[in-house]
Amino acid sequence: MNRASIEHILELPPSDRVAIVQEIWESVVEDISAIPLTTGQREELEKRWLDFQQNPEEGESWDEVEKALRSE
């Protein structure tokens, strides 16, 4: 495994940094049980996932969410 300092990673172009983040995220979700969540957090995530599965058209894209957050 290659190890790089955070300083080096932050000097990379945004597209490369995003690729690194995606790779890290994929390695995390492979073992979702390792993510420490409270019972309430897990229940809320399960509820939201079920809601989305039943009504995917009612969800918002990340672009919409990001825009709303940045305008606050």
C-alpha contacts under 8 A as a table, 3 or more apart, distances in Angstrom:
res1	aa1	res2	aa2	distance
4	A	8	H	6.42
4	A	9	I	6.77
5	S	8	H	5.27
5	S	9	I	6.44
6	I	9	I	4.98
6	I	10	L	6.06
7	E	10	L	5.21
7	E	11	E	6.50
8	H	11	E	5.24
8	H	12	L	6.92
9	I	12	L	5.42
9	I	17	R	6.78
10	L	13	P	7.96
10	L	17	R	7.25
12	L	16	D	6.13
12	L	17	R	6.28
13	P	16	D	5.44
13	P	17	R	6.45
14	P	17	R	5.03
14	P	18	V	6.10
15	S	18	V	5.12
15	S	19	A	6.27
16	D	19	A	5.05
16	D	20	I	6.33
17	R	20	I	5.07
17	R	21	V	6.24
18	V	21	V	5.02
18	V	22	Q	6.11
19	A	22	Q	5.10
19	A	23	E	6.22
20	I	23	E	5.11
20	I	24	I	6.22
21	V	24	I	5.07
21	V	25	W	6.00
22	Q	25	W	5.02
22	Q	26	E	6.08
23	E	26	E	5.20
23	E	27	S	6.36
24	I	27	S	5.15
24	I	28	V	6.38
25	W	28	V	5.03
25	W	29	V	6.26
26	E	29	V	5.29
26	E	30	E	6.30
27	S	30	E	5.40
27	S	31	D	7.56
28	V	31	D	5.90
28	V	32	I	6.53
28	V	34	A	7.93
28	V	35	I	7.84
29	V	32	I	4.70
31	D	34	A	5.71
31	D	35	I	7.78
32	I	35	I	5.64
33	S	36	P	7.50
37	L	40	G	7.92
37	L	41	Q	5.78
37	L	42	R	6.18
38	T	41	Q	5.12
38	T	42	R	6.28
39	T	42	R	5.16
39	T	43	E	6.12
40	G	43	E	5.08
40	G	44	E	6.13
41	Q	44	E	5.11
41	Q	45	L	6.16
42	R	45	L	5.13
42	R	46	E	6.11
43	E	46	E	5.11
43	E	47	K	6.12
44	E	47	K	5.04
44	E	48	R	6.12
45	L	48	R	5.11
45	L	49	W	6.04
46	E	49	W	5.07
46	E	50	L	6.17
47	K	50	L	5.22
47	K	51	D	6.12
48	R	51	D	4.98
48	R	52	F	6.09
49	W	52	F	5.10
49	W	53	Q	6.18
50	L	53	Q	5.07
50	L	54	Q	6.27
51	D	54	Q	5.25
51	D	55	N	6.04
51	D	56	P	7.83
52	F	55	N	5.01
52	F	56	P	4.79
52	F	58	E	7.44
52	F	59	G	6.57
53	Q	56	P	5.69
55	N	58	E	5.62
55	N	59	G	7.41
56	P	59	G	5.55
60	E	64	E	6.09
60	E	65	V	6.56
61	S	64	E	5.25
61	S	65	V	6.40
62	W	65	V	5.01
62	W	66	E	5.92
63	D	66	E	5.13
63	D	67	K	6.04
64	E	67	K	5.15
64	E	68	A	6.20
65	V	68	A	5.18
65	V	69	L	6.18
66	E	69	L	5.10
66	E	70	R	6.10
67	K	70	R	5.21
67	K	71	S	6.22
68	A	71	S	5.25
68	A	72	E	6.63
69	L	72	E	5.51
